[in-house]
């Protein structure tokens, strides 16, 4: 049994959205944690979001490797595929290491100083920068090269113009 729905080319387009949202939420919790440094529940929530986000980043990374191995890529798109892979690799392993450090800081060393929160947030900003570049490179593959997108068959119910819906 396949995990991929029949309408999806592979699992990668479904998997990539989870780490993006989880890591953005973690960064928001980090901002709240810097505003309220004594609220350990906020800091711990950010740590767990980074951990789950890092795990989901690995899932997206490996599903992307599988997708790239099974797709026909036009020669014009190959440099963009390679660039997306490079940034995905950097982003994935950054968040794996970062989440591990966050676990150690939050639950082993119990570092609750403002400097630990600021250093952690700066690290999160670096990771979010990597995530944005990776996202942009992947978007280019979809929207510029049409990878993973199939055209829909034209039917009599298709819209003739974008501004007018079909009449019943």
C-alpha positions in Angstrom: 0.0 0.0 0.0 1.4 3.4 -1.0 1.2 6.5 1.2 0.9 8.7 -1.8 -2.6 9.7 -2.9 -3.4 8.9 -6.5 -3.6 12.6 -7.4 -0.1 13.4 -6.0 3.1 12.7 -8.0 4.9 11.6 -4.8 4.8 12.2 -1.0 7.4 15.1 -1.1 4.9 17.9 -1.9 2.8 16.8 1.0 5.7 16.5 3.4 7.4 19.8 2.8 4.7 22.0 4.3 4.9 20.5 7.8 8.5 21.5 8.6 7.9 25.0 7.2 4.9 25.6 9.5 6.4 23.9 12.5 9.7 25.8 12.3 8.0 29.1 11.8 5.8 28.4 14.9 8.9 27.5 16.8 10.5 30.8 15.9 7.3 32.6 17.1 7.5 30.7 20.4 11.2 31.8 20.6 10.2 35.4 20.2 7.7 35.0 23.0 10.3 33.3 25.1 12.7 36.2 24.7 10.0 38.6 25.8 9.1 36.4 28.8 12.3 34.5 29.7 10.9 33.1 32.9 8.1 31.3 31.2 9.8 27.9 30.8 6.7 26.4 29.2 7.0 28.7 26.2 10.7 27.9 25.8 10.0 24.2 26.1 7.2 24.4 23.6 9.6 26.1 21.1 12.2 23.3 21.8 9.6 20.6 21.0 8.5 22.4 17.9 12.1 22.6 16.7 12.5 18.8 17.4 9.3 17.9 15.5 10.2 20.4 12.8 13.7 19.0 12.5 12.2 15.4 12.2 9.8 16.6 9.6 12.6 18.4 7.7 14.3 15.0 7.5 11.1 13.4 6.2 10.8 16.1 3.5 14.5 15.8 2.7 14.4 12.0 2.2 11.1 12.1 0.4 12.6 14.7 -1.9 15.5 12.4 -2.6 13.1 9.7 -3.6 11.0 12.0 -5.7 14.1 13.3 -7.6 15.2 9.8 -8.3 11.8 8.9 -9.8 11.1 12.0 -11.9 12.0 12.9 -15.4 13.8 16.2 -15.2 14.4 18.3 -18.3 18.0 19.4 -18.7 17.1 23.1 -18.1 15.8 22.2 -14.6 18.8 20.1 -13.5 20.9 23.0 -12.1 17.8 24.2 -10.1 17.3 20.6 -8.8 20.9 20.5 -7.7 20.7 23.9 -6.0 17.5 22.9 -4.2 19.1 19.7 -3.1 22.1 21.6 -1.8 20.0 24.0 0.2 17.7 21.3 1.4 20.7 19.3 2.7 22.1 22.4 4.5 18.7 23.2 6.0 17.9 19.6 7.1 21.2 19.0 8.9 21.2 22.5 10.4 17.8 21.9 12.1 18.8 18.4 13.2 21.8 19.8 15.0 19.9 22.9 16.2 17.0 20.8 17.6 19.6 18.6 19.4 21.3 21.6 20.9 17.9 23.0 22.0 17.1 19.7 23.7 20.4 19.8 25.5 20.0 23.5 26.5 16.4 23.2 27.6 16.4 19.8 29.4 20.0 18.8 30.3 21.8 22.1 31.0 18.6 24.0 32.0 20.1 27.2 30.6 17.5 29.8 31.4 19.5 33.0 31.0 18.5 35.7 28.6 21.8 35.2 26.7 20.8 31.5 26.0 17.5 32.7 24.7 19.1 35.3 22.5 21.7 33.0 21.1 19.1 30.4 20.5 16.9 32.9 18.6 19.8 34.0 16.5 20.4 30.4 15.6 16.8 30.0 14.7 17.0 33.1 12.4 19.9 31.5 10.6 17.9 28.3 10.2 14.8 30.2 9.0 17.0 31.9 6.4 18.2 28.5 5.2 14.5 27.4 5.1 13.4 30.4 3.1 16.2 29.8 0.5 15.3 26.1 0.2 11.6 26.9 -0.1 12.3 29.5 -2.8 14.5 27.0 -4.8 11.8 24.3 -4.5 9.1 26.8 -5.6 11.1 27.6 -8.6 11.1 23.9 -9.6 7.3 23.8 -9.4 6.3 27.1 -10.8 9.1 27.7 -13.3 9.8 24.2 -14.5 6.5 22.5 -13.7 8.1 19.6 -11.8 5.5 17.5 -10.0 2.7 19.3 -11.7 0.4 17.6 -14.2 -2.1 19.4 -16.4 -5.7 18.7 -16.0 -7.8 17.4 -18.8 -10.0 19.9 -20.5 -13.7 19.2 -20.1 -16.9 21.0 -21.1 -17.1 22.3 -17.5 -13.7 24.0 -17.8 -13.7 27.7 -17.4 -13.2 29.7 -20.6 -11.8 32.7 -18.8 -10.3 33.2 -15.4 -12.7 36.0 -14.4 -16.0 34.2 -15.2 -17.1 30.9 -13.5 -19.0 28.5 -15.7 -22.7 28.9 -15.8 -24.8 26.0 -14.4 
